[in-house]
Amino acid sequence: MNDSTGYAVFFFAPALEALGDAIKPYLQDGPAGPHVPCREVDTAGAFIEMTLEGRTADGREVALELMVPGNMVRMIVSARSDEEFGFYKRDKPAIAPVIPAPPVEPAAAGTPSHDAKPGA
């Protein structure tokens, strides 16, 4: 996807064949295969509802809603550049550093230890 935020919706091969020419204007090729880039995805219900950004012939921006049966969708990938994700070296640690506890000296002979039973 070229957008910095949004989703990539991937379809099963038979679904692309069944949708035919109707889905082709919305598909983009990528390293993971053809997908539909969209701004929003709603997966509640039998249909997957995708909100896409488009342009009319005269250049006006429009929001398109594309709905397909849920069983046609193979995978939905969130693509957000504002969040860190993955395995790589970060500039700062993700969690606070562990501070070692001070050393504990062994108990001297004749000094009761915490393991000793009372009255023993």
C-alpha positions as CSV (number, residue, x, y, z in Angstrom):
1,M,0.0,0.0,0.0
2,N,1.2,3.5,-0.7
3,D,-0.9,5.1,2.0
4,S,0.7,5.8,5.4
5,T,-2.5,4.6,7.2
6,G,-5.3,2.3,6.2
7,Y,-5.8,-1.4,5.3
8,A,-4.9,-3.8,2.5
9,V,-7.6,-6.4,1.9
10,F,-6.5,-9.6,0.2
11,F,-8.9,-12.0,-1.5
12,F,-8.9,-15.7,-2.2
13,A,-8.0,-16.5,-5.9
14,P,-11.5,-18.0,-6.6
15,A,-13.1,-14.8,-5.2
16,L,-11.0,-12.6,-7.6
17,E,-12.1,-14.9,-10.4
18,A,-15.8,-14.7,-9.3
19,L,-15.7,-10.9,-9.0
20,G,-14.0,-10.6,-12.4
21,D,-13.9,-7.2,-14.1
22,A,-15.9,-5.5,-11.3
23,I,-13.1,-5.7,-8.8
24,K,-10.2,-4.9,-11.2
25,P,-10.4,-1.1,-11.0
26,Y,-9.9,-1.3,-7.2
27,L,-7.0,-3.8,-7.1
28,Q,-3.4,-2.8,-6.7
29,D,-0.5,-5.2,-7.2
30,G,2.1,-5.5,-4.4
31,P,4.8,-7.9,-3.2
32,A,2.2,-10.0,-1.3
33,G,-0.2,-10.0,-4.3
34,P,-3.2,-8.1,-5.5
35,H,-5.1,-6.3,-2.8
36,V,-7.6,-3.5,-2.3
37,P,-6.2,-0.5,-0.4
38,C,-8.8,1.2,1.7
39,R,-9.1,3.8,4.5
40,E,-11.6,1.8,6.7
41,V,-12.8,-1.7,7.0
42,D,-16.0,-2.9,8.8
43,T,-16.0,-6.7,9.4
44,A,-19.3,-6.8,11.4
45,G,-21.8,-8.8,9.4
46,A,-21.9,-11.1,6.4
47,F,-20.2,-8.5,4.2
48,I,-16.8,-6.9,4.5
49,E,-17.4,-3.1,4.0
50,M,-14.4,-1.2,2.7
51,T,-14.2,2.6,2.4
52,L,-11.9,3.7,-0.4
53,E,-10.8,7.1,-1.5
54,G,-11.3,7.8,-5.2
55,R,-11.6,10.6,-7.7
56,T,-14.2,11.4,-10.2
57,A,-13.4,12.1,-13.9
58,D,-13.3,15.8,-13.1
59,G,-10.9,15.3,-10.2
60,R,-13.2,15.6,-7.2
61,E,-12.4,13.4,-4.2
62,V,-15.1,10.9,-3.3
63,A,-15.5,8.2,-0.7
64,L,-16.4,4.8,-2.2
65,E,-17.9,1.9,-0.3
66,L,-17.1,-1.5,-1.6
67,M,-18.9,-4.5,0.0
68,V,-18.0,-8.2,-0.6
69,P,-19.1,-11.4,1.1
70,G,-16.8,-12.1,4.1
71,N,-15.9,-15.6,2.8
72,M,-14.1,-14.0,-0.1
73,V,-11.5,-12.2,2.0
74,R,-8.3,-14.1,2.8
75,M,-6.6,-11.5,5.0
76,I,-6.8,-7.9,6.1
77,V,-3.6,-6.1,6.9
78,S,-3.4,-2.8,8.8
79,A,-0.8,-0.4,7.5
80,R,0.0,2.3,9.9
81,S,3.2,4.3,9.9
82,D,2.5,6.1,13.2
83,E,3.0,3.0,15.3
84,E,6.1,1.0,15.8
85,F,5.7,-2.7,15.1
86,G,8.1,-5.5,14.3
87,F,11.5,-6.7,15.3
88,Y,14.2,-4.1,14.9
89,K,16.6,-2.1,17.0
90,R,14.9,0.8,18.7
91,D,16.5,4.0,19.8
92,K,15.1,3.7,23.3
93,P,14.1,0.6,25.2
94,A,10.5,-0.6,25.0
95,I,10.4,-1.3,28.7
96,A,12.3,0.2,31.7
97,P,15.7,-1.2,32.2
98,V,16.1,-3.9,34.9
99,I,18.1,-2.5,37.9
100,P,19.9,-5.3,39.7
101,A,19.1,-5.7,43.4
102,P,21.9,-5.1,45.9
103,P,23.8,-8.2,46.8
104,V,22.6,-10.2,49.9
105,E,25.2,-11.4,52.3
106,P,24.7,-14.9,53.7
107,A,23.5,-15.2,57.3
108,A,26.2,-15.6,59.9
109,A,26.4,-18.8,62.0
110,G,24.0,-18.6,64.9
111,T,21.8,-16.0,63.2
112,P,18.2,-17.3,62.6
113,S,17.4,-17.5,58.9
114,H,14.0,-16.8,57.3
115,D,13.8,-20.5,56.5
116,A,14.0,-21.7,60.1
117,K,10.8,-22.8,61.7
118,P,9.8,-21.0,64.9
119,G,10.4,-23.0,68.0
120,A,13.0,-25.2,66.3
